[in-house]
Amino acid sequence: MAKQKKEKINVVYSTNPDFNFQFIEEEEIETLPNAQQLLYVSIDRKQRGGKEVTLVEGFVGKEDDLKELGKLLKSKCGVGGTVKDNEILIQGNFRDKVFDLMTKEGYKVKKKGG
């Protein structure tokens, strides 16, 4: 995994060799159970050269669980995709298939857009 930069707080410069930086602690959000998740599935074409992607938004939980869900959806649809910015992007127009798969997994899902 890549190193994550932590933000240092209240530091301009120190000549003290024993000085320890204070870092902002990021809290890990617990993943909600599938039945309590409300996810939105939509088709997106913006800034993608006219190509369609299926976008899944609204996941609340750990990033590892989101990546696992993304991996499941990509394998069931048989296409590529990515997980970033707390969203799952599936290449192609698979809104109905993703909707059905996530409903079977126990998620509350809504279609967003036309």
N, C-alpha and C positions, 0 to 999 in steps of 0.2 A: 504494500500500500504506500501511497505517497505521503510524505510528511505534511501534517497540517500546521499552518502557521497559527500560532496563538498570539493574540494581541497583548502587548505589554501595556500596563497601566502606570501612570504617574512616573515615567522615566524620561529624563532629558539626557543626562550624562552623569556618570558616577566614576570616581577614581578609586573607590574603595574596592580592594581585590576580593573581599569577602561578601560583596553585595549580591543579593539574590533578587532576580526580577519577580514581580508579581504578575500572574497571568489571569486573564478573564476565564473563568470556568464555564464551559458550555454544558448545560444539563441535557442528558439523554432522555428523550421523550419515550414513555412506555407505549408499546403498540396496543391499540385497542383491539378487542375481539372482532372477528369478521362481521358479526351481526350488527355491531355498533358503528362500523365504518360507512360513511356515505361518500361514494365515489362518483365522479362525473366522467362520462365517456363522450368524446366528440371527435370530429374530423377537422384537421387543421391544414391549411395550404399556405399560410402566410410565411413569407421569406424562405420558401423552400423550392423556388424555381417551378412552381405549379404542381409539384408532386404532393400527394396526399399522405398524411400520417394520422394514425389513430392515437389520440391523446387521452390519457387517464390522469385525472387530477383529484386532489382532496384526500390523499392517504395521510393518516395520522399515525406516526410510529417511528421505529428505528429504521435507519437507512438500509440495514442488512435485510430486514423483512420486506422493504420496498423492492430491493434488487431481486429477492427471491420470487416475489410476485411477478416482476417484469420478466424474469427468466421463464417462469411457467407460461405466461401469455405468449412470449416469443416462440417457445417450442410448440405450443398447441396450434399457433397460427402458421408455423413453418416459415417465418420471415425474421429479418433482423430488427433491431431497435436499440434503444438506449434508455437509461434511467438517469435523469439529471434534474436539478432544481425542484426536487420533490414531485416530479412528474414521470410518467412512463410514456415513451414514444415508440409506437409500433409502426414499421414501414408498411404503407398501403392502407386501403380502406377496409378495415376489419371491425367496424363499430358494432355491428350486430353480433358477430362471433364473439368478440370480447365481452359484450354485454351478457350473452348467454353463459360463457365460461365463468364469469365473475358471479353471476347469480347462482350457479351450481356450487361455487365455492362458499357461498353463504354471505356474500357482501350485499349491501344495499346499493344499487346502481341506478343512476339516472342518465338518460341520454340528453346531451346538451347540444344546442344548435339545430339546424334544419334537418 
